[in-house]
Each structure stands twice: as structure tokens, then as C-alpha cells.
Amino acid sequence: MDSSHGSAYLSAVPDNAACRDQLLSSPRVDMPAFPYRGCTAGRPRRGAARTGPRAHALLGANCRTISAAVTLDLGELAWAGVPCWSGRAGRWAAFTVPAAYAARYDSQVRPVMPGNPVSLKALVRVAQARARYADHGTGRNCRPTNERLAADTGLSVRTVQRADTALRLLGVATEVLRGRQRTRIERLASWRVGDRGRGWASVWALHDNPFITTVIGALSPHPAGSAFRQKSSRRETVTTDSRCRAGAATRGAARRASLDPGGTRLAAGWRADPHSPPWARRYSPAAWAHLLAGPARHGWVPRDLNQLVSDWIGVHRWVPDDPYKPIGLLGAMLAWHGDLQDRPAAADMAREAAELATHRARVADQLAELDRAAAARAAGAAALGGPGHAAARAAAAEAARRAAHRRTHIAAAETARLEAVIRAARGLDHQPDIHH
């Protein structure tokens, strides 16, 4: 048993998944058995250790203190054939689990776990604690350790293990991967990014039971048509006071307070921001106005709200894609942030404003330098037709003419000298005397 990493796989539980998770034979519904898609001793699953994008970003910033930077990736095939829960996590823990316990515990769980009973109260507490760690939309990727669940519920680790086994036998949870120790390569890779974990917790998928879903969905809403025994409330157990009921009839509905214009504008801008989460657009600006009135009075902008969500994710590491109550979630984020005068994105916006001002000053200097160069070129072009430039051209032409005349005289003198030398060499300069 891998008790240290969250596995609840008992040696007494047979590996025959079809026998273990076969649906109840009901006189009302005839349903075939469905195969077990989880991890068994005959079909083990190990997964691959990977680092997420956040770990790479922190490593790039030379940050070595990363908590849980390495996760175990199971791939998409691990979830093939595993159902998802319908509705919310609260409905699964408050309705699906108790209904499966009432319908299947005596026939499917008790014979397999003799001498290890688990009460409905403990089972529901463990189910509620486990549901908080699962993906909100699908019920998958539930990875808490037994020690974590024991600390959250106040129960012992052994009780948590029995409850996990009961959840699997009831058909409302699937252990996709059993907890195991990390390999040597995985430990070395984890230590390089600051993750000191030595094992992997079990990975669970929380889902509905097909038998319970089909039976309950096909039943009449009246108590007489239910497949389970329901007790009607007696007269003395009704907690509503008759005086309260009489007073409620005479009082009118409270008048709704007027919408805060600043909160409405902030909500409208936040909903229109492309960087805002999708659940921000679930409600109208009027629904967000009351909650965002305080941030709007302190000068918050949509970027501050998005930065608040990012800060929350950085600390809590998870925000559901489709929250049950987005307004309550944002209210919890604002309460966690505390001082509304401290805007989350104020530092980044001030830094970006300073960088923008520096860039604009540099561009302005470059444009001024271009203007000065253009003025100098224009002044030079205008000086080409002036008197000074004309006199310079005339002086240059006279100098060129004199140089050419001087070169001509030099060439003529050199030519005469060469002719004289040639004539002297030929003896032409001394004619013979014909009288002698």
C-alpha cells in the first residue's frame, strides 16, 4: 500500500475490475456492467514528469525556490472512458456520494471490506475535501495526499484510505494513477528546479455513478416514486416560525440600491478587456457594480483586476475556468488583497509609463537631430548661389587656367629641349663647309 502518496488501493480488493465495479442488478433498471478504467496492478500507469511554463519563467528569472514546479503528466489517453461529474463539486459530494452509499454500500462495499467499515459522515467529509482539489468542470486531476486530506477533514489517514476505497467501490471515483515513489531521474530533475518531493500522489477522477444517475433521473419527483426511503419532516421539526411567515406577508421587498456609476464603468471596461477571464463576462456590469464600487473609488482600472487574478493564481496556483460564483470568487480575491489603495498593477503601469516617457524623449531627440541636419543641408544649398561661392568659383577657375598655361609652357620647353638634343645627336646643328 502506498499510503505515503495517497494511494488507497488495498490488497484485499481484487484486480478484477468488472467484478469490483459491476452495476447493481435492479428490478427497475437492467443495465450491463461497465469496465473499470482506472489503474490496477495488472494495468499500471506511471505518467511522465514535466515542468510547467511557470517553472521555466521562474528559472529564467534565476529563481530556484519553486514549490511543486514538476507535475506528473498522464496524457489524454489516461482519461479515456472515465466519466465526468455533472453539475458542481458540492452536488457530487452532497447528493451523488450519499445516494451511492445508500444504494450500494451494503452490497458492493461491505463484502469487499470486512472489518473496515466507513460511515456516511466520514465518507462525505472525505468526498468534500477531495472535491476541492479536482478540476471544477470535469472532476479530474484530483491529486491530494492522504496526509493533506486527513489534515483537511480532521480524520486519520487510515480512515481516509478506507473512504477512498469506498468511493471507488461505489463507482463515484476512479483512481487513474496509483501513488508511487519518484525515480532517480525524476528526483534529480525535480531537485534542479527546487522541488524536493520524493513521491507522486494518486491521481483521481471524481464522477457520477451511471446506476445512480439513471435511476434517479428516471424517477418521479414525488416521494412515493423514489427508489430510496425518504422520511417526511414532522410538524415539530419545521423551523419556520408562524410569526415570521405572517410578518413576511405584510412586509414589502426591499428597494434595490442605485448602481454605483464608478463600479459600473469599471465592470464594463473589465468585461470588454480581452485579457479578462471568460467568467468576467457571465454577468452584466450592473451585477458587478456593487462589488467593484470600492476599487473604482480608489482608481482601479481593468488591468488592476486582471493583475489581481494573476496574483491569486500565483499564490493559490489554481482558478477554475468556470467558477460556481464568480462574484464571490472576485470578492474573496479583493478580501485577500486587503488595502484597495494599493493597486495591483500600479507598479507595472508606472514602470511602463516611465519607459514610454524615456522612449518618447529619445525619439524626440532623434527628430530634433534630423531637423538640425536638414537645416544645415538647406543652408548649404542656399549658400551655393551667393557672392562668396561665386568668387570662390572664379578664383578656382583662374587657378585652373594658370595651372594649365603653366603646364603648356613646361611641355613646350621640354619638347624644344628634346628636339635640340636629337638634332645634336644627329649632327644637324653643324653643317659641312662647301667652300673647303
N, C-alpha and C positions, 0 to 999 in steps of 0.2 A: 504494500500500500504506500503510495507517495503522499503521505499526509502533510509533509512539509511544503508541498507546492500546490495543494488544492485539489488533488485527485480524490474522488470518493468511490473509486472502483474497488469493491470488496471481493475477496477471494471466494466468498460464498455465492456470489452472483454468477450464474452460468454464462458462458460466452454465446450461447445460442440466443441471438438477438430476437429471432422470430418467436421463440418460446417465451422470452422475457417480456417483450413488448407487444404481444398479441392482444388485439382488442377484445373487450368483453363480448361474449355471446349474449345478445339481448333479445328477449322475445318481441321487442318492438322494432328494433333495427337490426338487420342482418348485414354485417359489414365484414369484409375479409381482413386478414392480417396485413400489416404494413411492415416493411423491412426496417431494421434499425440502422441508421446512417452514421452513428457515432463511432468513436474509437474503441476498439476491443483488443484483447490480447492476440486474437487471430489476425486482425486487420489494424495494426498500429499506424499511427500517423505522427510524424516528427516535426514538420514545418521547417522553415528557413529563417535564420536570424538576420534581420536587416535594420539599418539605421534610417530614420526618417529625415525629411528635409530640414526640420528644425535642428536636428543634431549637426547636420552639415553646416548650417548657418552659424551655430554657436562655435563649432570648431574653426570655422573661418575667422571668427572674431577672437580666436585664441582663448576660448572659454572651455576649461577642462572639467568643470563641476556640472555635469549633466546628469539629471536623475531620470532613469528609465529611458535612455536615449535609444536603446536597442529593443526592438519588438520582434515577436515571432510571427512571421507571415505564413499563413496557412494556404493561401491561394484561393481561387474561386471554386475549384473542384471540391474542396472540403465541405462547402455548404450545399452542394448539390443534393437534392432530396430532403433537406432539412426544412421543415416549415417555419413560418414566422408567426409571431403573435399578432392578433388583431386588436385594434384599439391601443390603449396606453398601458404603461407598466403597472399603474395602480389597478387597472381592471384585471390584468393577468394574476397579480398577487391576491387581490381581494375576491375574485369570482372564479377564475379558471382553476386555481390550485385548490380552494376548498371544495369545488364541485367534483374535481377528480378524486380528491381524498374521500369524499362521501360515497362515490360510486365504485372506486376500485381498490381502496386500501385493504379491505378485508380479504379480497380475492386475489389481488396481484402483488401486494407488498408484504403483508403479514406472513404468508407461507414462505417467502424467499428470505425474510429477515427474522427468523425465530429468535426470541430473546433480545431483540434490538428494536423495540417499538419507538415510534416518534409521534408526539402529539400533534394535533392540528394547529395549536397555538404556536409551537416551536417551528413547525413547517412553514407557517405563514410568515413568521418573523424572518426566517432564513430566506424565504422567497422574496420578501420585500427588500431585504438587504442586497440580495443578488441582483434584483431587477434594477437597482440604482447604478450598477456597473455595466449594464448591457446597452447596446445601441438602441436609441429611443424608438426608431422607426421599425426595426426588424427583430429586436431581442437577441441579436447575435453579439459576438465578441465580448462575452462576459468572462473576465479574467481575474477576479479577486482571489487571494489565497484564503485558506481556511482560517488562518490567524486573523486576517482582516475581517472576515465575516463574523468570527467569534467576538472580536472587539466591537463590531457594529451592533450585534444583537445581544451581547451580554451572556451568550451561551458558551458551552465548552466546545472545543474543537471536535471532540467525538460526536457531540450532538449535531454539529454542522455536517459532519460526514454522513451521519445517518439520514439527515434531512436531504442532502444532495442525492443519496442513493434512492430515497423515496420519490423525489421529484423525477428522477429518470425512470423509475419503475412505473410511476403514474402516467408517463407519457407526456409530460408537460415540459421536459428539459432533455437536451441531448448533449452528452459530453463529446465534443468534436475532437478534442485532443487531451490526452491524459498528461498530468503534470510530470515533469521529468527533470533530471539534472542537466545542466548545460555541459556541452562537450568542451574539451580543452580548447579547441579553436574558437568556439563561441565565447568562452570566458576571456581569452586573450583579446578577441575583438571588442568585447564589452569593456574591458579594463582600459583599452586605448581611448575610449570616449567617456570615461569616468563612471561607467555603470558597474557597480560592484556586486550585482546579483549573481547567484550561483545556481539558480534553477528557474524553470518556467512553470507558471501556474497553469492549472487546467483551463481550457477554453470551452465555454458552454454556449449553447443556443437555447434560449427560453422561448417556448412556443405554445400554441393551443393544442389540446388533445382532440384528434378527429372524432373520437367517440362522443366526448362531452359536447363538442360543438354541434355535431349533427343531432344529437338527442335534444339538447336544449333548444336549438333552432327550430326543430320540428314540433315543439310542444306548444300547447295553448298557453296564453298568458295568465289564464285563471289558475288558482291554486289547485283545483281539482284535477287539472290535466298535467301536473308536474310529475316527473319520474322520481323525484325525491320528496321525502316527507317535509312538509312545511308547517310550522305552527303559527297560527294566527295570534296576534297580540291580544291579551286580555284587557278588560276595561281598566283595571287598576295600573296597567303598565304604560298607558298612554301618558306622555309627559306634557302634552299641550294643555295649558290652563284654560278653563272655560272663560275666565275673565279676560284673558289675553285675546281669545277669539272674539269676544264681544267688543272689546276695545279696538281690535284691528278693523272691524267692520265700520266703525264710526270715524276712524282717522283716514285722512286722505293721503295720497302718495306724496312723498317729499319732493319739493320742487328742485329740479336739477340746476346746479350752479352753472353760471355762464362760463363759457370756454375761455381759457387764458389765451389771448392773441399771440403772445410770445411763444408759448408752448405749441400752439397750432402751427405757427410758421416754422419752428424748429422741427416738428414732426413731418410737415410737408417736405421740407428740404432733405430730411433724413431718408424719407421714403423714395425721393427722386434721385438720391445719390447712388451711382452704380456700384460703389464699394460697400453698400449697406447689406446686411444679411437678408436672405429671402423672407424670413419671418417678420421683418420690419414692415413689409407691405401687406401683412394679413389684415391689419386694422386700418381704419381711416385716421387722418390727422386728428379728428375730434376725439377718438378713443385714446390717443397718446397724449393729448394736450394736458391733462391734469398731471400726469407723471412727469412730463418734460417742462412743466412751468418753472420749477426751481432751477434746473440747468439753464433755461432760457434767460432767467433773470440775472444769471452770473455770466452771460455772454457766451454760452456754449454754441458750437456750430456742429453740423453733421459729422465732421471729421472727428470731433471730440467723442461722440457716441461710438463711432467705429473703432477709435483707439481704445475706448473703454472695453469694448467687446474683445479686442485683441489682447489687452492686458489680462482680462479674465481668463481667456484661453491659455495664456502663458503661465498662469498660476494653477488653474484647475485642470488644464490640458484637454478639456472637452466641453463643447457646447452642442446640444442636439440640433440637427438640421431643421427639425420641425418641433419646437418646444410645445409642451402642453399648454402653458400660459406664457406667451411672450412678454406680456406686460409685467407679470410677476417676476420673470427672469431678469428683465431690464431693471426692475425695482431692486432686486437683490444685488445686481451689479452696482447700482448707484449707492446702495447702503454699504456695500463692501468698499467702494471708493472713498466714501466719507465726505471730506470737505469739497463742496461744489465750487469754491473759489479756485481750487487747483484744477485747472482744465487739463485733461489727459494729453491733448495734442498741442498744448501751448508751447512747450519747449521745441518740438519739431517745427511748428509753424514759425516761431521766432528765428530758429536757425535757418529755415528756408527763406524767410524774408531777408535776413542778413546776407545770405548767399546771393539772393536775387538783386539786392542793392549793390553788392560788390560787382556782380556781373554787369549790371546796367552802368555803373561808373566806368568799368573797363571798356565797355562798348562806346560810352560817350567820349572817353579819351581817344579811342581809335578813330572815331568820327571827326573829332577836333583835329587830330593829326592829318587826316585825309583832307580836311578843309584847308589847313595851313599849306600842305603840299600843292593843292590845287591853286591857291592864291599865289604861291611862288611861281608856279608854271605860267599863270596868267600874266604876272608882272614881267617875267622873262619874255613872253610872246609880245607884250606891248612895247618892250624896250627895243625890239628888232627894227622898228621904223623910226627911231629917234635920231637926233643930230649926232650924238656921241657915237652910236653904232655906225652911222653913215661916214663920219670922219675916220673911224677905225677901218671901215672897208676901203676907203680911199687910200689910207696910209698903207694898208696891206697890199693894195693893187700897185701902188708906186714902188713898194719894196720888191714885189714880184717882178715889175718891169725892169728895175735896176739890176736885179739879180740875173734876169735873162740877158740884158745888154752886156753885163759883165761876163757872163758865160760865153756870149758870142765873140767878144774881143779876145778872150782867152783862147777860144777854139781857133780863131783866125791866126793869132800869133803862133800857136802850136803848129798849125798847118804850114805857115811860112817857114818856120824853123825846120820842119821835116823836109820840105822841098829843097831848102838850102843844103841840108846835109846830103840829100840824094844827089843833087847836082854836083856837089863837091866830090862825092864818091865816084861819080861817073866822069869827072873831069870836064864838065861842061862849062865851068866858070873860067877855065884857062884855054882860049882858042889858039891854035898854032900861027906863027908869023909867016905869011906867004912871001914877004919881001926877002927873007933869008933863005 
